[in-house]
Amino acid sequence: MSTEKSLLPGATRDLAVFASNLQYAAIPPAAVERIKLSVLDSIGCCIFGATLPWTRKVATLAKAEGAAPVASLAGMGEKTSIALAVLVNGTGGHAFELDDIHKESIVHAGSIATPIALAFAEQQGGAPGRDIITSMIAGYEVGHRVGSAATMSLFFRGFHPQGTSGTFVAAATAARALGLDAAHFQHALGICGSQAGGLMAAQEGAMVKRFHSGRAAQSGVYSALLARDDFTGISDALEAGYGGYLSSYSDKPAPARLTDGLGTVWETLNVGYKPHASVTSIHTALDGLADILRENKLSADDVAKMEVGLSPMTHVHCAWEYKAQGVTAAQMNLYYGLAVIALDGMAFTDQYREDRLRDPRILDFIPRITATVDAEIEKMGAPFRHAARVKVTARDGRSFEKLVLHRRGSPEAPLAPADIEYKFKHVVRSCIPQARLSRIMDLVRGLEKLDNSGELLQLVAAPVN
C-alpha cells in the first residue's frame, strides 16, 4: 500500500456528492443560458463533423459492431448503442476545431457532454430539456475542475487534455443522466480515471486527435454504466498521492481547484466559443493581425514581415514549422492561420479544406512570419497564455503593432448569443436545409421548457446533405 499522502482528502467523493445531488433549480440562470449556447454550438459541430472523413471512418467502425440501435449518430440517420454513438458523435464534435473551450482546464466539454446527454435523453424516450441541461452542467463543473487542477503541466508533459481530463466530463455527464447516487457516482469517476489518455503529438497531422474526444465520451459512458452495476473504481482517483490522476499526469497539480467554490463558483460560466476553425491558442494573434490589416487598409501583398510574441505554452503548442500534413496540422499551426487571415480575411471552414493546404500563396506568405516567446506575456502567467503581440512591417517601411490580451469568444471578451447563432448557421448551412437549421435553433433557445426533447433529437440525427 502506498505511503504517499493524499493531495486533497475526499476530493473525488466531494465532487461526486455535489454532481449526483445537482438539481436544475439550483443552477443559476446565467449558467443555464451558457449551457444552451454550448448545446447549440456543439450540435453544429457534430452535424458538420458528420460530413468529415475521420468521423465517417469511426462511424463505419461503430456500425460494424452491430450493437442494439438505441442512440443516433448525428447527421447520419442511423443508430447504435449509447457508448458507440458517443464515440462517433464526440469525434464529430471535435472534428474541425470548432468546439467550445474552458481556458484554464484546456477542455472542450461541449463535444463530450452534448453527445452523452442527448444519447441518454434518446434512450429515455426524449428526456426533458432540464434533464439534459442538468447532466451537462454536472459534467462541465466536474471536468473543468479536474482539468484546472491538473494545470498546464499536464499539457507540457505531452498529454491532450481532451482525452485525459475530458473523461471526467464524460463520466459525470453520464452518471448524472443515469441518476446515480453519490457512492455509485464516485465509482464512475474512479473508473474513468484509469481510461484517460491522449498524446499531444497528434496535433501535427493525425486524425486521432479528433478521436480523443469520442474516446473520452465512450470511456465516460462505460464508467457510469459499470458503476451503476456495482463495478468499483478507485475511490480517491483524483487525489491519490501515488497513482492518482493528478499525481500521475501533472508535475505541478493544484488540487485545491477540484473543490474551491464548488456549488457557488460555476465553471460553466468560464466557457468560451470559437470564431475561428483553429486551435484556440492562436485566436488572439489571428484577431490582432486582422485588426491591423483592416484598420490600416493593408493586404497580404503589403506585408513585408510579421513578428508575433506569444506565451511559452502557445509557442510550444502552435509555432512549429508548417508542413502540409493534413487538416489537423493546419488547424493547430500558427503560421498557417496567420497566412489565411492575411490572404482571405478569415480562418473558418473554407480555409481548412484539403485543397488549400498546399496553396502556393499560403506557402509563400508563411516565411514572412516569425514567432518568439514574449517576455512580458510570459510574466503575466497562465491567465494570459492566449495573449499575443503582433507587429507588422509593411513594404513601404511603416510599422504597426497590437497587443491582444484576450481572444474573442473568451469569458473576458465574450461573443454575444447572436454571434453563437450566427456561427451555428454558417457552420451547418452547407449540411442541412434552412428550415431544419432554424427549428434546431428555436428548440435549443427554449430547451429548459421542453417536456420532451424528441423533436430536437430527430433533427440532430437526420442525415446531412
C-alpha positions as CSV (number, residue, x, y, z in Angstrom):
1,M,0.0,0.0,0.0
2,S,1.3,3.4,-0.9
3,T,2.6,5.7,1.8
4,E,2.2,8.8,-0.4
5,K,-0.1,11.4,1.2
6,S,-3.3,12.3,-0.4
7,L,-3.2,15.6,-2.4
8,L,-6.7,16.6,-1.1
9,P,-8.5,14.0,1.1
10,G,-12.1,13.4,0.0
11,A,-12.0,15.4,-3.2
12,T,-13.3,12.7,-5.5
13,R,-16.1,11.9,-3.0
14,D,-17.0,15.6,-2.7
15,L,-17.3,16.1,-6.4
16,A,-19.5,13.0,-6.6
17,V,-21.7,14.2,-3.8
18,F,-22.1,17.6,-5.5
19,A,-22.8,16.4,-9.0
20,S,-25.1,13.5,-8.0
21,N,-27.2,15.8,-6.0
22,L,-27.3,18.7,-8.5
23,Q,-30.8,19.8,-9.3
24,Y,-32.0,22.1,-12.1
25,A,-33.5,24.5,-9.6
26,A,-30.1,25.1,-8.0
27,I,-28.4,26.1,-11.3
28,P,-28.0,29.9,-11.7
29,P,-30.0,31.2,-14.7
30,A,-26.7,32.6,-16.3
31,A,-25.3,29.0,-16.3
32,V,-28.5,27.7,-17.9
33,E,-28.2,30.3,-20.7
34,R,-24.5,29.5,-21.1
35,I,-25.1,25.8,-21.4
36,K,-27.8,26.3,-24.0
37,L,-25.2,28.2,-26.1
38,S,-22.9,25.3,-25.7
39,V,-25.6,22.9,-26.8
40,L,-26.3,24.8,-30.0
41,D,-22.6,25.3,-30.7
42,S,-21.9,21.6,-30.1
43,I,-24.8,20.4,-32.2
44,G,-23.4,22.5,-35.0
45,C,-20.0,20.9,-34.5
46,C,-21.4,17.4,-34.5
47,I,-23.6,17.9,-37.6
48,F,-20.7,19.5,-39.6
49,G,-18.4,16.8,-38.2
50,A,-20.6,14.1,-39.7
51,T,-19.5,15.2,-43.1
52,L,-15.8,14.7,-42.5
53,P,-13.8,11.6,-43.4
54,W,-12.4,11.0,-39.9
55,T,-15.8,11.0,-38.3
56,R,-17.1,8.7,-41.1
57,K,-14.3,6.2,-40.6
58,V,-15.2,6.0,-36.8
59,A,-18.9,5.6,-37.8
60,T,-18.1,2.7,-40.1
61,L,-16.2,1.0,-37.3
62,A,-19.1,1.6,-34.9
63,K,-21.8,0.3,-37.2
64,A,-19.8,-2.8,-37.9
65,E,-20.2,-3.7,-34.3
66,G,-23.9,-4.4,-34.9
67,A,-25.0,-3.0,-31.5
68,A,-28.6,-2.6,-30.4
69,P,-29.9,0.6,-32.1
70,V,-30.5,2.9,-29.1
71,A,-28.9,6.3,-29.8
72,S,-28.5,8.2,-33.0
73,L,-25.4,9.1,-35.0
74,A,-25.6,12.9,-35.5
75,G,-26.2,13.8,-39.2
76,M,-26.2,10.2,-40.3
77,G,-29.8,8.9,-39.7
78,E,-28.6,5.7,-38.1
79,K,-28.5,4.3,-34.6
80,T,-26.2,2.2,-32.4
81,S,-25.5,1.7,-28.7
82,I,-25.1,4.7,-26.5
83,A,-21.3,4.0,-26.0
84,L,-20.7,3.7,-29.7
85,A,-22.9,6.7,-30.6
86,V,-21.0,9.0,-28.3
87,L,-17.7,7.6,-29.7
88,V,-18.8,8.7,-33.2
89,N,-20.6,12.0,-32.1
90,G,-17.8,13.0,-29.8
91,T,-15.3,12.5,-32.6
92,G,-17.6,14.6,-34.9
93,G,-17.9,17.3,-32.3
94,H,-14.2,17.8,-32.1
95,A,-13.7,17.1,-35.8
96,F,-12.9,20.6,-37.0
97,E,-11.5,22.7,-34.1
98,L,-14.8,24.5,-33.6
99,D,-16.0,23.2,-30.2
100,D,-16.3,25.3,-27.0
101,I,-13.3,25.8,-24.7
102,H,-12.7,26.3,-21.0
103,K,-9.4,28.2,-21.0
104,E,-7.9,27.1,-17.6
105,S,-8.6,23.4,-18.0
106,I,-8.0,23.3,-21.8
107,V,-11.0,21.1,-22.2
108,H,-13.7,21.3,-24.9
109,A,-16.5,19.9,-22.8
110,G,-19.3,20.5,-25.4
111,S,-18.1,17.9,-27.8
112,I,-18.1,15.3,-25.0
113,A,-21.1,16.3,-22.8
114,T,-23.6,17.1,-25.5
115,P,-23.4,13.8,-27.3
116,I,-23.7,12.0,-24.0
117,A,-26.6,14.0,-22.7
118,L,-28.5,13.7,-26.0
119,A,-27.8,9.9,-26.2
120,F,-29.2,9.2,-22.8
121,A,-32.2,11.5,-23.4
122,E,-32.9,9.5,-26.6
123,Q,-32.7,6.2,-24.7
124,Q,-35.1,7.6,-22.2
125,G,-37.7,8.4,-24.9
126,G,-36.9,12.1,-25.2
127,A,-35.9,13.3,-21.7
128,P,-37.0,16.8,-20.7
129,G,-34.7,19.6,-21.7
130,R,-34.0,20.4,-18.0
131,D,-32.5,17.0,-17.5
132,I,-30.2,17.5,-20.5
133,I,-29.1,20.8,-19.0
134,T,-28.5,19.4,-15.5
135,S,-26.5,16.4,-16.8
136,M,-24.3,18.6,-18.9
137,I,-23.6,21.1,-16.2
138,A,-22.6,18.3,-13.9
139,G,-20.1,17.2,-16.5
140,Y,-18.9,20.8,-17.1
141,E,-18.4,21.5,-13.4
142,V,-16.6,18.3,-12.6
143,G,-14.5,18.0,-15.7
144,H,-13.3,21.6,-15.8
145,R,-12.3,21.4,-12.2
146,V,-10.3,18.3,-12.9
147,G,-8.5,19.9,-15.8
148,S,-7.8,23.1,-13.9
149,A,-6.3,21.1,-11.0
150,A,-4.1,19.2,-13.4
151,T,-2.8,22.6,-14.6
152,M,-0.8,23.3,-17.8
153,S,1.8,20.8,-16.5
154,L,-0.4,18.0,-18.0
155,F,-0.2,19.6,-21.4
156,F,3.6,20.3,-21.2
157,R,4.1,16.6,-20.3
158,G,2.6,15.8,-23.7
159,F,-0.9,14.7,-22.7
160,H,-4.0,16.0,-24.6
161,P,-6.5,17.4,-22.0
162,Q,-9.4,16.4,-24.2
163,G,-8.6,12.8,-23.9
164,T,-7.5,12.9,-20.3
165,S,-9.4,15.4,-18.3
166,G,-12.2,15.1,-20.8
167,T,-13.1,11.6,-19.5
168,F,-14.2,13.2,-16.2
169,V,-16.6,15.5,-18.2
170,A,-18.0,12.3,-19.8
171,A,-18.3,10.2,-16.7
172,A,-20.0,13.0,-14.7
173,T,-22.4,13.8,-17.5
174,A,-23.3,10.1,-17.9
175,A,-23.6,9.4,-14.2
176,R,-25.9,12.4,-13.7
177,A,-28.0,11.3,-16.7
178,L,-28.4,7.9,-15.2
179,G,-29.3,9.4,-11.8
180,L,-26.5,7.6,-9.9
181,D,-26.3,8.2,-6.2
182,A,-23.2,9.7,-4.7
183,A,-21.5,6.4,-4.0
184,H,-22.0,5.0,-7.5
185,F,-21.1,8.4,-9.0
186,Q,-17.8,8.3,-7.1
187,H,-17.1,4.9,-8.6
188,A,-17.8,6.2,-12.0
189,L,-15.2,8.9,-11.5
190,G,-12.9,6.2,-10.1
191,I,-13.3,4.1,-13.2
192,C,-12.9,6.8,-15.8
193,G,-9.6,8.0,-14.4
194,S,-8.0,4.7,-15.4
195,Q,-9.2,5.2,-19.0
196,A,-7.9,8.7,-19.5
197,G,-5.4,9.0,-22.4
198,G,-4.3,11.1,-25.4
199,L,-1.0,12.3,-26.7
200,M,-0.4,15.9,-27.9
201,A,1.9,14.7,-30.8
202,A,-1.4,14.0,-32.5
203,Q,-1.7,17.7,-33.3
204,E,0.9,17.5,-36.1
205,G,-1.3,15.8,-38.6
206,A,-3.0,12.7,-37.1
207,M,-6.8,12.1,-37.4
208,V,-6.6,10.5,-33.9
209,K,-6.7,13.9,-32.2
210,R,-10.4,14.1,-33.1
211,F,-10.8,10.5,-31.8
212,H,-9.6,11.6,-28.3
213,S,-12.9,13.4,-27.7
214,G,-15.0,10.5,-28.9
215,R,-13.0,8.0,-26.9
216,A,-13.3,10.2,-23.7
217,A,-17.0,10.2,-24.2
218,Q,-17.2,6.5,-24.7
219,S,-15.0,5.9,-21.6
220,G,-17.2,8.1,-19.5
221,V,-20.3,6.2,-20.6
222,Y,-18.7,2.8,-19.9
223,S,-17.6,4.1,-16.5
224,A,-21.1,5.2,-15.5
225,L,-22.8,2.1,-16.7
226,L,-20.3,-0.2,-14.9
227,A,-20.6,1.9,-11.7
228,R,-24.4,1.5,-11.9
229,D,-23.9,-2.2,-11.8
230,D,-21.7,-2.1,-8.7
231,F,-18.4,-2.3,-10.6
232,T,-15.9,-0.4,-8.4
233,G,-13.4,2.2,-9.2
234,I,-10.6,4.0,-7.4
235,S,-12.3,5.8,-4.5
236,D,-9.7,8.6,-4.5
237,A,-8.9,8.5,-8.2
238,L,-8.2,12.2,-8.4
239,E,-6.3,12.9,-5.2
240,A,-4.4,9.7,-4.5
241,G,-0.8,10.6,-3.7
242,Y,0.6,7.6,-5.7
243,G,-1.1,6.6,-9.0
244,G,-3.9,9.1,-8.8
245,Y,-4.9,11.2,-11.7
246,L,-3.3,14.5,-10.6
247,S,-0.1,12.8,-9.2
248,S,0.4,10.8,-12.4
249,Y,-0.5,13.3,-15.1
250,S,0.8,16.6,-13.6
251,D,4.2,17.7,-12.2
252,K,2.6,20.7,-10.6
253,P,-1.0,20.0,-9.7
254,A,-3.3,22.4,-7.9
255,P,-5.6,20.0,-6.0
256,A,-7.5,22.8,-4.3
257,R,-9.0,23.7,-7.7
258,L,-11.0,20.4,-7.5
259,T,-13.4,21.8,-4.9
260,D,-12.7,25.5,-4.5
261,G,-16.1,27.3,-4.6
262,L,-17.9,24.1,-5.5
263,G,-21.6,24.9,-5.8
264,T,-21.0,28.7,-5.6
265,V,-18.5,29.4,-8.4
266,W,-19.8,27.9,-11.7
267,E,-17.1,26.9,-14.1
268,T,-19.7,26.6,-16.8
269,L,-19.7,30.4,-16.9
270,N,-16.0,30.3,-17.8
271,V,-16.6,28.5,-21.1
272,G,-15.9,30.4,-24.3
273,Y,-16.6,29.9,-28.0
274,K,-14.5,29.8,-31.2
275,P,-15.0,32.3,-34.0
276,H,-12.1,30.7,-36.0
277,A,-11.9,27.0,-37.0
278,S,-8.5,26.6,-35.4
279,V,-6.8,25.9,-32.1
280,T,-7.9,28.4,-29.5
281,S,-4.3,29.4,-28.6
282,I,-3.7,31.3,-31.8
283,H,-7.0,33.3,-31.9
284,T,-5.6,36.4,-30.3
285,A,-2.8,36.5,-32.9
286,L,-5.3,36.0,-35.8
287,D,-7.5,38.8,-34.4
288,G,-4.5,41.1,-33.9
289,L,-3.4,40.6,-37.5
290,A,-6.9,41.1,-38.8
291,D,-7.3,44.3,-36.9
292,I,-4.0,45.7,-38.2
293,L,-4.8,44.9,-41.8
294,R,-8.3,46.3,-41.6
295,E,-7.5,49.4,-39.6
296,N,-4.6,50.3,-42.0
297,K,-6.2,49.1,-45.2
298,L,-3.3,46.6,-45.9
299,S,-3.4,43.5,-48.0
300,A,-1.3,40.4,-47.8
301,D,0.9,41.8,-50.6
302,D,1.6,44.9,-48.5
303,V,3.2,42.8,-45.6
304,A,7.0,42.6,-45.7
305,K,7.3,40.8,-42.4
306,M,5.4,39.9,-39.3
307,E,6.7,39.2,-35.8
308,V,4.4,37.5,-33.2
309,G,5.1,37.3,-29.5
310,L,3.4,34.5,-27.6
311,S,3.2,32.8,-24.2
312,P,5.6,29.8,-23.8
313,M,2.6,27.4,-24.0
314,T,1.2,28.8,-27.2
315,H,4.7,28.9,-28.7
316,V,5.3,25.2,-27.9
317,H,1.7,24.3,-28.9
318,C,1.4,26.1,-32.2
319,A,4.6,27.8,-33.5
320,W,6.2,24.8,-35.2
321,E,7.3,24.6,-38.8
322,Y,4.3,24.3,-41.0
323,K,4.1,21.3,-43.3
324,A,1.1,20.3,-45.3
325,Q,0.5,17.1,-43.3
326,G,-3.3,17.3,-43.2
327,V,-6.2,19.5,-41.9
328,T,-5.4,18.8,-38.2
329,A,-1.9,20.1,-38.6
330,A,-3.1,23.3,-40.4
331,Q,-5.7,24.0,-37.8
332,M,-3.1,23.7,-35.0
333,N,-0.4,25.8,-36.7
334,L,0.1,29.5,-36.0
335,Y,1.8,30.2,-39.3
336,Y,-0.9,28.7,-41.5
337,G,-3.6,30.5,-39.5
338,L,-1.9,33.9,-39.9
339,A,-1.4,33.3,-43.6
340,V,-5.1,32.6,-44.3
341,I,-6.1,35.6,-42.3
342,A,-3.8,37.8,-44.4
343,L,-5.0,36.3,-47.7
344,D,-8.7,35.6,-47.0
345,G,-9.5,37.8,-44.0
346,M,-10.8,34.7,-42.1
347,A,-9.9,31.3,-40.8
348,F,-13.1,29.3,-41.0
349,T,-14.2,26.1,-42.6
350,D,-13.3,27.0,-46.2
351,Q,-9.7,28.0,-45.2
352,Y,-9.0,24.5,-43.9
353,R,-10.1,22.5,-46.9
354,E,-7.7,19.9,-48.2
355,D,-7.2,21.8,-51.4
356,R,-5.9,24.8,-49.5
357,L,-3.2,23.1,-47.5
358,R,-0.6,23.4,-50.3
359,D,-1.8,26.7,-51.7
360,P,1.3,28.4,-53.1
361,R,0.2,31.8,-51.9
362,I,0.0,30.4,-48.3
363,L,3.3,28.7,-48.6
364,D,4.8,31.9,-50.0
365,F,3.4,34.1,-47.2
366,I,4.5,31.9,-44.2
367,P,8.3,32.7,-44.4
368,R,7.4,36.3,-43.7
369,I,6.3,35.3,-40.2
370,T,8.5,34.8,-37.1
371,A,7.3,33.8,-33.7
372,T,9.0,34.0,-30.3
373,V,8.2,33.9,-26.6
374,D,7.3,37.4,-25.5
375,A,8.9,38.1,-22.1
376,E,6.1,40.5,-21.0
377,I,3.4,38.0,-21.8
378,E,5.3,35.2,-20.1
379,K,5.4,37.3,-16.9
380,M,1.7,37.7,-16.9
381,G,1.4,34.0,-16.2
382,A,-1.2,31.3,-17.0
383,P,-4.3,33.5,-17.2
384,F,-2.8,35.2,-20.2
385,R,-1.5,32.1,-22.0
386,H,-3.6,33.1,-25.1
387,A,-2.3,36.6,-25.3
388,A,-0.3,37.7,-28.4
389,R,1.7,40.7,-29.6
390,V,1.5,41.2,-33.4
391,K,3.9,43.5,-35.2
392,V,3.5,44.1,-39.0
393,T,6.1,45.8,-41.1
394,A,4.7,47.0,-44.4
395,R,6.8,47.0,-47.6
396,D,6.7,50.8,-47.6
397,G,8.5,50.8,-44.2
398,R,5.6,51.6,-41.9
399,S,5.2,49.5,-38.8
400,F,2.1,48.6,-36.8
401,E,1.8,46.7,-33.5
402,K,-1.1,45.4,-31.5
403,L,-1.2,43.5,-28.1
404,V,-4.3,41.3,-27.7
405,L,-4.7,40.0,-24.2
406,H,-8.0,38.1,-24.6
407,R,-9.3,36.2,-27.5
408,R,-12.8,36.9,-28.9
409,G,-15.1,34.3,-27.5
410,S,-13.4,34.1,-24.2
411,P,-15.2,34.9,-20.9
412,E,-13.2,38.2,-20.8
413,A,-14.2,39.1,-24.4
414,P,-17.4,37.1,-24.9
415,L,-19.3,36.5,-28.1
416,A,-23.0,37.5,-27.8
417,P,-25.7,34.9,-28.1
418,A,-26.4,36.3,-31.6
419,D,-22.8,35.6,-32.5
420,I,-23.1,31.9,-31.5
421,E,-26.3,31.6,-33.5
422,Y,-24.5,33.3,-36.5
423,K,-21.7,30.8,-36.1
424,F,-24.1,27.8,-35.9
425,K,-25.8,28.9,-39.1
426,H,-22.6,29.3,-41.0
427,V,-21.2,26.0,-39.8
428,V,-24.2,23.9,-40.8
429,R,-25.7,25.8,-43.7
430,S,-23.9,23.6,-46.2
431,C,-25.1,20.4,-44.5
432,I,-28.8,20.8,-43.7
433,P,-31.8,22.7,-45.0
434,Q,-32.7,26.2,-43.7
435,A,-35.9,25.0,-42.1
436,R,-34.2,22.3,-40.1
437,L,-31.4,24.8,-39.1
438,S,-34.0,27.3,-37.9
439,R,-36.0,24.8,-36.0
440,I,-33.0,23.4,-34.1
441,M,-32.2,27.0,-33.0
442,D,-35.7,27.5,-31.8
443,L,-35.8,24.3,-29.8
444,V,-32.4,25.0,-28.2
445,R,-33.4,28.6,-27.3
446,G,-36.2,27.1,-25.2
447,L,-34.5,23.9,-24.2
448,E,-35.4,24.3,-20.5
449,K,-39.1,24.5,-21.4
450,L,-39.1,21.2,-23.5
451,D,-41.1,18.5,-21.7
452,N,-39.8,16.1,-24.3
453,S,-36.6,16.5,-26.4
454,G,-37.7,14.0,-29.1
455,E,-38.1,16.5,-31.9
456,L,-34.7,18.1,-31.3
457,L,-33.1,14.6,-31.2
458,Q,-34.7,13.7,-34.5
459,L,-33.5,16.9,-36.2
460,V,-29.9,16.3,-35.0
461,A,-29.9,12.7,-36.1
462,A,-31.4,13.3,-39.6
463,P,-28.9,12.7,-42.4
464,V,-26.8,15.7,-43.7
465,N,-27.0,16.7,-47.3
